Amino acid sequence: MTPVKGDTAPPLAFGTPGGGREAASAVRALLLAGGHGPPEEAGRTAERLTALGGHYSNRPFTPLEEVRQRLGLDGDAFRRLLDLFGRIPELREAVVAGPAGKYWSNTVLPLEREGTLDAVLEGKPAHPHIVGLYPGPTCMFRCHFCVRVTGARYASSALDTGNELLASVIDGMPTGNPHALYVSGGLEPLTNPGLGELVTRAARRGFRMTLYTNSYALTEQTLTRQPGLWDFHAVRTSLYGLDDAEYEATTGKKQAFRRVRENLAGFQRLRSARQRPVRLGLNYIVLPGRAHRLLDLIDFVATLNAAAPDRPVDFLNLREDYSGRPDGRLPAEERAELREALAAFERKAAELTPTLDIDYGYALHGLKSGIDAELPRIRPGTMRPGAHPQVAVQVDLLGDVYLYREAGFPDLAGADRYIAGRVAPDRPLSQVVRDFVSEGRQIAPRAGDEYFMDGFDQVIAARLNQMEADTAAGWGDKRGFLR
């Protein structure tokens, strides 16, 4: 069946302010063009599909039963609606491109394709899909937001044996996913003098690792002593300000900004001269009240680019700090200020840094679309006692396997409860995870334990809780909406 005369299909976009009527019109045209049901019912069906797509474009972790009740449909009618949604690829594409699309495209759907989330829900042991190596024995900063215990560090005597354990983790990794390994940690990775050898070891097995660092030690001397650092796929530097005063207020280190700036510029010159393919990127968190600094951030990137015009900064990950907001939402005034600052930022970035790949993350991507995105807010009552080791774990210098990314700090109170086990010469990582899962081990969450989880952990827990709720409500074959 073809659309009636005069019907055209405007661009399909779900979940944007004021876009419901336009989206419903586009969906109606798709229904008519595809012969999906009687033409006289196309308008009503389009409205329901638009409401369904609009909801999951903004709130991807809502259980299906809750949405069914919101739409006022009985079980059979809702199932038919879900089936119809799945038969029209444009609807799925519009959800993935919506305000909360980064949840779908960056995290949820890739893990779905691998069957990783199903392994968690079914209690099946599996090698972790993503493994973080935490090789740093210490850190030169003392950031006010960091949970590290002041003065806590790993003994220097742990370095040799620790690096051997991390090497065994690298050797035992399945090679199907080149991005399965990354280097980060509760402490600064570049303080480990054997890091370069580990990177080369991983690169030889085909892994394209990213280093998460503060870049204070990313000096020419470090790169000369550890040539293996050039085997990283990417170096991602966390910025703690845009001048010495901001850096000192955050890290407690005097003149830290200028050193990091010089290190980054030097790194650019060296990688250009050596023609190394390693990518260079920055991570910047927009702190409350500092939205205006976004324009200064672009100036900073442009200054770095001047150090090596043929090898400019490759990417920028921009994030917003929701940590101090109980409901995870921005006040209206701050939301408007940030949206305006983002628009000015985009214009200036297009002018001064046109090749810069900017990732706005989950929340800012939605905010740019006019939506005040709600980040998942996992609390002790919704934490999963068995965590999700089939999805991701972290391994430190002692070989301890942490279930959450923010738990991997030495001497951190309560964090030892989230150690799944310890890697040893005769006990590989796969065995540690297999034992943890097979034995059905669980951790009873306590108040404050949610702070052991970073944004990724929160997203994974929210998705697993959603899928579990869908199954319990009788929607197992449709669980999670998009699969």
Beta strands, then each sheet from edge to edge (+ up, - down):
strand 1: 130-134
strand 2: 181-183
strand 3: 210-213
strand 4: 234-239
strand 5: 279-286
strand 6: 315-320
strand 7: 357-359
strand 8: 392-396
strand 9: 400-402
strand 10: 419-422
sheet 1: 7+ 6+ 5+ 4+ 3+ 2+ 1+ 8+ 9- 10+
end
